[in-house]
Amino acid sequence: MKKVGLVMRKIQFAEAQGPRVFAERLKEISKDFGVEIVFISPERHVSGYDWLPGYEHEKGDLVNYDIVLDKIYSQKIDHVIYTVSGFTYLKMFLKNSVLFPHSFPDPALTGYEMMKPFYQIVDKAVVSTEFLKQELNTKFGVTDVNVIPIGFDEILAEKHFDPNQVIENRVLWIGRDEENRRPDIVLEYARQNPDKEVFMVFGGERYKESMKKYHIPDNVKLRFALSQNEIFQLMNSAKVYWNSSKFDTFSMPLTEALAMGKIVVKPEHPCYNHISCSHTFSGNEKNWFELVNMAVGSSTKVSLENRQYALESFSSSVMKKGYRAFFDQWLK
């Protein structure tokens, strides 16, 4: 087995959301073509929260290089995928290092100015969408970029798909209690639409505490750190999936929602251009409430068109095919 290091922050490995799901899926699919994915994360100057005073994001990554390099060298690893820009300088120590961004220096994101200098020395990347490939080229001159989606689990999408279980007034939102994700908009929608049942799912247990600052309407159900199995089960029961984020590098729940035949309401930002099918509707703060209500009131209970599009474009089989080709070229 050829070892490949996957460098992520400790908090990314710890939470039941995007980065952790990506890591586990990459590890599983890579076994079949002789690649062992080794998880590597720093242990010093990190906490269970996004921000630790004095060591925010990329700054915190910089002071952990010795620990990360020790782990890489001890495993005799010479090929590394890193997911946060603070570890861009691994290129100085390891020729074969490639960026897979779970974040991106876009003005919509907090701290994007801090990220930008790290992207200046990126020379090779794997991204999830054509939009990010274009952004890396036009903004940072990076041309060596592979596009491979993060694949959803087809087995779960098949196991839990049951149109008879759809609850007609149920709206599902998955995200974090962060300004960029705009949970406050979803709570306001629920307040104005008491006849709708709104589920809000958060990736980490830590959000149980942070959500206490809001007044939660009676028609809102909060869920925290659900398993993939639980996500798909809940996804199946909703009629509408709504994403209200300012920016995403991919947004796995959107592709999972498509796979489960949901009617999707999403932002009109071009980073979501890959989420495009018969029953996907783009909007903004001015018309989201109307769009969600129109989707809930639609005669379409499930969208088989959305489901088919997702299976063809974003399944774990598509992801596996992409990484097989990438590793064949990168590791030879």
PAKOL-942344 format. One record per residue (C-alpha): x, y, z; residue number from 1; residue in three letters. Coordinates in nm, 3 decimals. Layout:
+---------+---------+---------+-----+-----+
|      c1 |      c2 |      c3 |   k |   r |
+---------+---------+---------+-----+-----+
|       X |       Y |       Z | NUM | ALA |
...
+---------+---------+---------+-----+-----+
end
This chain:
+---------+---------+---------+-----+-----+
|      c1 |      c2 |      c3 |   k |   r |
+---------+---------+---------+-----+-----+
|   0.000 |   0.000 |   0.000 |   1 | MET |
|   0.123 |   0.346 |  -0.089 |   2 | LYS |
|   0.076 |   0.594 |   0.198 |   3 | LYS |
|  -0.072 |   0.938 |   0.132 |   4 | VAL |
|  -0.106 |   1.187 |   0.417 |   5 | GLY |
|  -0.430 |   1.383 |   0.462 |   6 | LEU |
|  -0.359 |   1.695 |   0.668 |   7 | VAL |
|  -0.661 |   1.859 |   0.829 |   8 | MET |
|  -0.723 |   2.053 |   1.148 |   9 | ARG |
|  -0.810 |   1.857 |   1.460 |  10 | LYS |
|  -1.158 |   2.012 |   1.468 |  11 | ILE |
|  -1.224 |   1.897 |   1.111 |  12 | GLN |
|  -1.153 |   1.537 |   1.203 |  13 | PHE |
|  -1.364 |   1.571 |   1.518 |  14 | ALA |
|  -1.697 |   1.688 |   1.377 |  15 | GLU |
|  -1.971 |   1.503 |   1.192 |  16 | ALA |
|  -1.973 |   1.729 |   0.888 |  17 | GLN |
|  -1.811 |   1.790 |   0.548 |  18 | GLY |
|  -1.434 |   1.755 |   0.605 |  19 | PRO |
|  -1.467 |   1.446 |   0.823 |  20 | ARG |
|  -1.709 |   1.280 |   0.580 |  21 | VAL |
|  -1.471 |   1.358 |   0.292 |  22 | PHE |
|  -1.176 |   1.214 |   0.485 |  23 | ALA |
|  -1.350 |   0.888 |   0.568 |  24 | GLU |
|  -1.485 |   0.846 |   0.214 |  25 | ARG |
|  -1.144 |   0.914 |   0.058 |  26 | LEU |
|  -0.984 |   0.663 |   0.294 |  27 | LYS |
|  -1.240 |   0.396 |   0.207 |  28 | GLU |
|  -1.239 |   0.430 |  -0.172 |  29 | ILE |
|  -0.858 |   0.457 |  -0.190 |  30 | SER |
|  -0.808 |   0.110 |  -0.041 |  31 | LYS |
|  -0.929 |  -0.049 |  -0.364 |  32 | ASP |
|  -0.643 |   0.093 |  -0.564 |  33 | PHE |
|  -0.364 |   0.035 |  -0.314 |  34 | GLY |
|  -0.353 |   0.374 |  -0.140 |  35 | VAL |
|  -0.362 |   0.409 |   0.239 |  36 | GLU |
|  -0.486 |   0.751 |   0.352 |  37 | ILE |
|  -0.317 |   0.849 |   0.681 |  38 | VAL |
|  -0.497 |   1.114 |   0.887 |  39 | PHE |
|  -0.263 |   1.385 |   1.020 |  40 | ILE |
|  -0.354 |   1.682 |   1.238 |  41 | SER |
|  -0.179 |   1.915 |   1.482 |  42 | PRO |
|  -0.246 |   1.875 |   1.853 |  43 | GLU |
|  -0.103 |   2.200 |   1.991 |  44 | ARG |
|  -0.276 |   2.540 |   1.994 |  45 | HIS |
|  -0.606 |   2.396 |   1.881 |  46 | VAL |
|  -0.935 |   2.366 |   2.062 |  47 | SER |
|  -1.288 |   2.241 |   2.016 |  48 | GLY |
|  -1.383 |   2.574 |   1.862 |  49 | TYR |
|  -1.301 |   2.758 |   1.541 |  50 | ASP |
|  -1.128 |   3.049 |   1.710 |  51 | TRP |
|  -0.864 |   3.027 |   1.982 |  52 | LEU |
|  -0.725 |   3.369 |   2.079 |  53 | PRO |
|  -0.382 |   3.422 |   1.925 |  54 | GLY |
|  -0.402 |   3.117 |   1.697 |  55 | TYR |
|  -0.686 |   3.187 |   1.458 |  56 | GLU |
|  -0.707 |   2.962 |   1.154 |  57 | HIS |
|  -0.401 |   2.996 |   0.929 |  58 | GLU |
|  -0.192 |   3.157 |   1.204 |  59 | LYS |
|  -0.257 |   2.856 |   1.423 |  60 | GLY |
|  -0.156 |   2.620 |   1.142 |  61 | ASP |
|   0.181 |   2.792 |   1.103 |  62 | LEU |
|   0.284 |   2.727 |   1.463 |  63 | VAL |
|   0.203 |   2.358 |   1.424 |  64 | ASN |
|   0.433 |   2.276 |   1.132 |  65 | TYR |
|   0.685 |   2.089 |   1.346 |  66 | ASP |
|   0.420 |   1.852 |   1.482 |  67 | ILE |
|   0.267 |   1.794 |   1.139 |  68 | VAL |
|   0.605 |   1.731 |   0.977 |  69 | LEU |
|   0.709 |   1.493 |   1.256 |  70 | ASP |
|   0.394 |   1.289 |   1.196 |  71 | LYS |
|   0.452 |   1.286 |   0.820 |  72 | ILE |
|   0.817 |   1.184 |   0.850 |  73 | TYR |
|   0.747 |   0.917 |   1.113 |  74 | SER |
|   0.504 |   0.750 |   0.870 |  75 | GLN |
|   0.760 |   0.778 |   0.584 |  76 | LYS |
|   0.507 |   0.972 |   0.377 |  77 | ILE |
|   0.620 |   1.171 |   0.073 |  78 | ASP |
|   0.280 |   1.255 |  -0.083 |  79 | HIS |
|   0.038 |   1.480 |   0.108 |  80 | VAL |
|  -0.307 |   1.626 |   0.052 |  81 | ILE |
|  -0.379 |   1.926 |   0.277 |  82 | TYR |
|  -0.722 |   2.084 |   0.311 |  83 | THR |
|  -0.650 |   2.423 |   0.471 |  84 | VAL |
|  -0.438 |   2.700 |   0.323 |  85 | SER |
|  -0.233 |   2.743 |   0.640 |  86 | GLY |
|  -0.045 |   2.426 |   0.543 |  87 | PHE |
|   0.044 |   2.552 |   0.196 |  88 | THR |
|   0.407 |   2.580 |   0.303 |  89 | TYR |
|   0.431 |   2.203 |   0.326 |  90 | LEU |
|   0.547 |   2.244 |  -0.034 |  91 | LYS |
|   0.879 |   2.373 |   0.108 |  92 | MET |
|   0.936 |   2.035 |   0.275 |  93 | PHE |
|   0.747 |   1.793 |   0.053 |  94 | LEU |
|   0.764 |   1.827 |  -0.323 |  95 | LYS |
|   0.449 |   1.622 |  -0.369 |  96 | ASN |
|   0.190 |   1.821 |  -0.177 |  97 | SER |
|  -0.148 |   1.912 |  -0.318 |  98 | VAL |
|  -0.422 |   2.143 |  -0.192 |  99 | LEU |
|  -0.780 |   2.020 |  -0.156 | 100 | PHE |
|  -0.957 |   2.332 |  -0.023 | 101 | PRO |
|  -1.244 |   2.305 |   0.224 | 102 | HIS |
|  -1.237 |   2.686 |   0.228 | 103 | SER |
|  -1.136 |   2.952 |  -0.024 | 104 | PHE |
|  -1.031 |   3.320 |  -0.011 | 105 | PRO |
|  -1.365 |   3.458 |  -0.124 | 106 | ASP |
|  -1.491 |   3.793 |   0.013 | 107 | PRO |
|  -1.802 |   3.614 |   0.140 | 108 | ALA |
|  -1.592 |   3.427 |   0.397 | 109 | LEU |
|  -1.457 |   3.559 |   0.727 | 110 | THR |
|  -1.078 |   3.579 |   0.725 | 111 | GLY |
|  -1.040 |   3.560 |   0.348 | 112 | TYR |
|  -0.767 |   3.828 |   0.352 | 113 | GLU |
|  -0.561 |   3.604 |   0.582 | 114 | MET |
|  -0.596 |   3.314 |   0.338 | 115 | MET |
|  -0.484 |   3.500 |   0.025 | 116 | LYS |
|  -0.105 |   3.505 |   0.085 | 117 | PRO |
|  -0.098 |   3.128 |   0.132 | 118 | PHE |
|  -0.260 |   3.073 |  -0.206 | 119 | TYR |
|   0.018 |   3.264 |  -0.380 | 120 | GLN |
|   0.247 |   2.959 |  -0.370 | 121 | ILE |
|  -0.007 |   2.689 |  -0.455 | 122 | VAL |
|   0.097 |   2.509 |  -0.773 | 123 | ASP |
|  -0.124 |   2.198 |  -0.767 | 124 | LYS |
|  -0.477 |   2.142 |  -0.643 | 125 | ALA |
|  -0.775 |   1.909 |  -0.645 | 126 | VAL |
|  -1.111 |   2.085 |  -0.621 | 127 | VAL |
|  -1.475 |   1.975 |  -0.616 | 128 | SER |
|  -1.620 |   2.208 |  -0.881 | 129 | THR |
|  -1.537 |   2.371 |  -1.213 | 130 | GLU |
|  -1.609 |   2.705 |  -1.046 | 131 | PHE |
|  -1.317 |   2.661 |  -0.804 | 132 | LEU |
|  -1.089 |   2.545 |  -1.086 | 133 | LYS |
|  -1.165 |   2.867 |  -1.270 | 134 | GLN |
|  -1.115 |   3.077 |  -0.955 | 135 | GLU |
|  -0.773 |   2.922 |  -0.888 | 136 | LEU |
|  -0.669 |   2.999 |  -1.243 | 137 | ASN |
|  -0.798 |   3.356 |  -1.274 | 138 | THR |
|  -0.711 |   3.475 |  -0.920 | 139 | LYS |
|  -0.392 |   3.282 |  -0.843 | 140 | PHE |
|  -0.262 |   3.154 |  -1.177 | 141 | GLY |
|  -0.289 |   2.786 |  -1.075 | 142 | VAL |
|  -0.335 |   2.570 |  -1.385 | 143 | THR |
|  -0.259 |   2.220 |  -1.254 | 144 | ASP |
|  -0.605 |   2.148 |  -1.111 | 145 | VAL |
|  -0.815 |   1.830 |  -1.109 | 146 | ASN |
|  -1.191 |   1.847 |  -1.052 | 147 | VAL |
|  -1.326 |   1.555 |  -0.845 | 148 | ILE |
|  -1.657 |   1.581 |  -0.657 | 149 | PRO |
|  -1.703 |   1.457 |  -0.301 | 150 | ILE |
|  -1.926 |   1.159 |  -0.362 | 151 | GLY |
|  -2.232 |   1.075 |  -0.155 | 152 | PHE |
|  -2.298 |   0.720 |  -0.041 | 153 | ASP |
|  -2.517 |   0.551 |  -0.304 | 154 | GLU |
|  -2.602 |   0.268 |  -0.064 | 155 | ILE |
|  -2.755 |   0.512 |   0.186 | 156 | LEU |
|  -2.929 |   0.704 |  -0.093 | 157 | ALA |
|  -3.093 |   0.379 |  -0.205 | 158 | GLU |
|  -3.163 |   0.244 |   0.144 | 159 | LYS |
|  -3.351 |   0.551 |   0.267 | 160 | HIS |
|  -3.528 |   0.668 |  -0.050 | 161 | PHE |
|  -3.901 |   0.630 |   0.009 | 162 | ASP |
|  -4.135 |   0.896 |  -0.137 | 163 | PRO |
|  -4.416 |   0.770 |   0.087 | 164 | ASN |
|  -4.226 |   0.900 |   0.391 | 165 | GLN |
|  -4.208 |   1.261 |   0.268 | 166 | VAL |
|  -4.375 |   1.509 |   0.504 | 167 | ILE |
|  -4.530 |   1.779 |   0.284 | 168 | GLU |
|  -4.457 |   2.080 |   0.511 | 169 | ASN |
|  -4.105 |   1.979 |   0.622 | 170 | ARG |
|  -3.808 |   2.199 |   0.529 | 171 | VAL |
|  -3.452 |   2.084 |   0.603 | 172 | LEU |
|  -3.144 |   2.303 |   0.649 | 173 | TRP |
|  -2.794 |   2.174 |   0.733 | 174 | ILE |
|  -2.510 |   2.404 |   0.839 | 175 | GLY |
|  -2.325 |   2.568 |   1.125 | 176 | ARG |
|  -2.398 |   2.849 |   1.366 | 177 | ASP |
|  -2.173 |   3.088 |   1.174 | 178 | GLU |
|  -2.249 |   3.422 |   1.013 | 179 | GLU |
|  -2.155 |   3.286 |   0.670 | 180 | ASN |
|  -2.422 |   3.010 |   0.698 | 181 | ARG |
|  -2.696 |   3.254 |   0.803 | 182 | ARG |
|  -2.902 |   3.039 |   1.043 | 183 | PRO |
|  -3.075 |   3.358 |   1.157 | 184 | ASP |
|  -3.252 |   3.379 |   0.819 | 185 | ILE |
|  -3.387 |   3.026 |   0.862 | 186 | VAL |
|  -3.512 |   3.104 |   1.213 | 187 | LEU |
|  -3.689 |   3.415 |   1.082 | 188 | GLU |
|  -3.850 |   3.211 |   0.805 | 189 | TYR |
|  -3.981 |   2.969 |   1.067 | 190 | ALA |
|  -4.120 |   3.256 |   1.275 | 191 | ARG |
|  -4.307 |   3.394 |   0.974 | 192 | GLN |
|  -4.430 |   3.051 |   0.863 | 193 | ASN |
|  -4.555 |   2.867 |   1.173 | 194 | PRO |
|  -4.734 |   2.611 |   0.954 | 195 | ASP |
|  -4.398 |   2.479 |   0.829 | 196 | LYS |
|  -4.185 |   2.225 |   1.017 | 197 | GLU |
|  -3.821 |   2.335 |   0.992 | 198 | VAL |
|  -3.535 |   2.101 |   1.080 | 199 | PHE |
|  -3.193 |   2.263 |   1.138 | 200 | MET |
|  -2.903 |   2.018 |   1.155 | 201 | VAL |
|  -2.561 |   2.121 |   1.291 | 202 | PHE |
|  -2.240 |   1.925 |   1.239 | 203 | GLY |
|  -2.096 |   1.954 |   1.591 | 204 | GLY |
|  -2.217 |   1.913 |   1.949 | 205 | GLU |
|  -2.062 |   2.253 |   2.028 | 206 | ARG |
|  -2.349 |   2.426 |   1.851 | 207 | TYR |
|  -2.588 |   2.313 |   2.124 | 208 | LYS |
|  -2.434 |   2.586 |   2.335 | 209 | GLU |
|  -2.402 |   2.856 |   2.069 | 210 | SER |
|  -2.763 |   2.817 |   1.951 | 211 | MET |
|  -2.885 |   2.914 |   2.299 | 212 | LYS |
|  -2.836 |   3.279 |   2.204 | 213 | LYS |
|  -3.133 |   3.259 |   1.966 | 214 | TYR |
|  -3.503 |   3.243 |   2.040 | 215 | HIS |
|  -3.600 |   2.915 |   1.875 | 216 | ILE |
|  -3.958 |   2.909 |   1.734 | 217 | PRO |
|  -4.175 |   2.613 |   1.833 | 218 | ASP |
|  -4.184 |   2.483 |   1.474 | 219 | ASN |
|  -3.804 |   2.450 |   1.458 | 220 | VAL |
|  -3.640 |   2.117 |   1.545 | 221 | LYS |
|  -3.265 |   2.129 |   1.619 | 222 | LEU |
|  -3.039 |   1.829 |   1.561 | 223 | ARG |
|  -2.665 |   1.800 |   1.629 | 224 | PHE |
|  -2.382 |   1.575 |   1.501 | 225 | ALA |
|  -2.601 |   1.327 |   1.317 | 226 | LEU |
|  -2.448 |   1.023 |   1.151 | 227 | SER |
|  -2.461 |   0.986 |   0.773 | 228 | GLN |
|  -2.730 |   0.723 |   0.819 | 229 | ASN |
|  -2.939 |   0.965 |   1.025 | 230 | GLU |
|  -2.881 |   1.247 |   0.774 | 231 | ILE |
|  -3.016 |   1.043 |   0.484 | 232 | PHE |
|  -3.312 |   0.921 |   0.688 | 233 | GLN |
|  -3.406 |   1.277 |   0.783 | 234 | LEU |
|  -3.334 |   1.403 |   0.431 | 235 | MET |
|  -3.581 |   1.152 |   0.289 | 236 | ASN |
|  -3.861 |   1.281 |   0.512 | 237 | SER |
|  -3.825 |   1.647 |   0.402 | 238 | ALA |
|  -3.990 |   1.788 |   0.093 | 239 | LYS |
|  -3.753 |   2.085 |   0.053 | 240 | VAL |
|  -3.383 |   2.126 |   0.121 | 241 | TYR |
|  -3.267 |   2.486 |   0.167 | 242 | TRP |
|  -2.909 |   2.616 |   0.165 | 243 | ASN |
|  -2.868 |   2.979 |   0.275 | 244 | SER |
|  -2.487 |   3.006 |   0.289 | 245 | SER |
|  -2.295 |   3.294 |   0.133 | 246 | LYS |
|  -2.032 |   3.064 |  -0.019 | 247 | PHE |
|  -1.941 |   2.697 |  -0.036 | 248 | ASP |
|  -1.655 |   2.509 |  -0.195 | 249 | THR |
|  -1.894 |   2.222 |  -0.271 | 250 | PHE |
|  -2.174 |   2.168 |  -0.013 | 251 | SER |
|  -2.218 |   1.795 |   0.024 | 252 | MET |
|  -2.570 |   1.821 |   0.173 | 253 | PRO |
|  -2.691 |   1.981 |  -0.150 | 254 | LEU |
|  -2.577 |   1.681 |  -0.355 | 255 | THR |
|  -2.723 |   1.444 |  -0.094 | 256 | GLU |
|  -3.052 |   1.635 |  -0.117 | 257 | ALA |
|  -3.052 |   1.594 |  -0.496 | 258 | LEU |
|  -2.981 |   1.223 |  -0.454 | 259 | ALA |
|  -3.283 |   1.191 |  -0.225 | 260 | MET |
|  -3.508 |   1.367 |  -0.475 | 261 | GLY |
|  -3.558 |   1.684 |  -0.275 | 262 | LYS |
|  -3.672 |   2.014 |  -0.422 | 263 | ILE |
|  -3.371 |   2.239 |  -0.363 | 264 | VAL |
|  -3.359 |   2.610 |  -0.282 | 265 | VAL |
|  -3.009 |   2.757 |  -0.294 | 266 | LYS |
|  -2.816 |   3.085 |  -0.325 | 267 | PRO |
|  -2.763 |   3.239 |  -0.667 | 268 | GLU |
|  -2.384 |   3.267 |  -0.613 | 269 | HIS |
|  -2.194 |   3.100 |  -0.903 | 270 | PRO |
|  -2.018 |   2.865 |  -0.660 | 271 | CYS |
|  -2.347 |   2.668 |  -0.668 | 272 | TYR |
|  -2.364 |   2.639 |  -1.048 | 273 | ASN |
|  -2.301 |   2.264 |  -1.028 | 274 | HIS |
|  -2.631 |   2.224 |  -0.842 | 275 | ILE |
|  -2.846 |   2.267 |  -1.150 | 276 | SER |
|  -3.139 |   2.048 |  -1.244 | 277 | CYS |
|  -3.515 |   2.051 |  -1.297 | 278 | SER |
|  -3.615 |   2.121 |  -0.938 | 279 | HIS |
|  -3.330 |   2.342 |  -0.810 | 280 | THR |
|  -3.416 |   2.707 |  -0.756 | 281 | PHE |
|  -3.171 |   2.992 |  -0.692 | 282 | SER |
|  -3.252 |   3.301 |  -0.491 | 283 | GLY |
|  -3.141 |   3.543 |  -0.221 | 284 | ASN |
|  -3.257 |   3.711 |   0.100 | 285 | GLU |
|  -3.522 |   3.908 |  -0.091 | 286 | LYS |
|  -3.711 |   3.610 |  -0.231 | 287 | ASN |
|  -3.600 |   3.297 |  -0.041 | 288 | TRP |
|  -3.910 |   3.281 |   0.179 | 289 | PHE |
|  -4.134 |   3.290 |  -0.129 | 290 | GLU |
|  -3.920 |   3.031 |  -0.307 | 291 | LEU |
|  -3.925 |   2.793 |  -0.010 | 292 | VAL |
|  -4.303 |   2.830 |   0.020 | 293 | ASN |
|  -4.349 |   2.771 |  -0.352 | 294 | MET |
|  -4.133 |   2.459 |  -0.325 | 295 | ALA |
|  -4.329 |   2.332 |  -0.024 | 296 | VAL |
|  -4.655 |   2.393 |  -0.211 | 297 | GLY |
|  -4.538 |   2.225 |  -0.531 | 298 | SER |
|  -4.732 |   1.930 |  -0.670 | 299 | SER |
|  -4.393 |   1.757 |  -0.711 | 300 | THR |
|  -4.341 |   1.536 |  -0.407 | 301 | LYS |
|  -3.998 |   1.408 |  -0.507 | 302 | VAL |
|  -3.782 |   1.496 |  -0.806 | 303 | SER |
|  -3.662 |   1.188 |  -0.991 | 304 | LEU |
|  -3.477 |   1.423 |  -1.228 | 305 | GLU |
|  -3.273 |   1.566 |  -0.940 | 306 | ASN |
|  -3.204 |   1.215 |  -0.813 | 307 | ARG |
|  -3.082 |   1.088 |  -1.150 | 308 | GLN |
|  -2.861 |   1.395 |  -1.201 | 309 | TYR |
|  -2.699 |   1.343 |  -0.861 | 310 | ALA |
|  -2.634 |   0.974 |  -0.921 | 311 | LEU |
|  -2.467 |   1.049 |  -1.253 | 312 | GLU |
|  -2.260 |   1.344 |  -1.127 | 313 | SER |
|  -2.185 |   1.323 |  -0.754 | 314 | PHE |
|  -2.191 |   0.962 |  -0.635 | 315 | SER |
|  -1.903 |   0.795 |  -0.450 | 316 | SER |
|  -1.849 |   0.590 |  -0.768 | 317 | SER |
|  -1.780 |   0.912 |  -0.960 | 318 | VAL |
|  -1.546 |   1.025 |  -0.681 | 319 | MET |
|  -1.367 |   0.689 |  -0.684 | 320 | LYS |
|  -1.314 |   0.701 |  -1.059 | 321 | LYS |
|  -1.172 |   1.053 |  -1.030 | 322 | GLY |
|  -0.925 |   0.968 |  -0.754 | 323 | TYR |
|  -0.815 |   0.648 |  -0.923 | 324 | ARG |
|  -0.711 |   0.852 |  -1.228 | 325 | ALA |
|  -0.556 |   1.124 |  -1.012 | 326 | PHE |
|  -0.348 |   0.884 |  -0.801 | 327 | PHE |
|  -0.236 |   0.691 |  -1.111 | 328 | ASP |
|  -0.082 |   1.012 |  -1.244 | 329 | GLN |
|   0.036 |   1.172 |  -0.915 | 330 | TRP |
|   0.191 |   0.868 |  -0.749 | 331 | LEU |
|   0.373 |   0.715 |  -1.046 | 332 | LYS |
+---------+---------+---------+-----+-----+
end
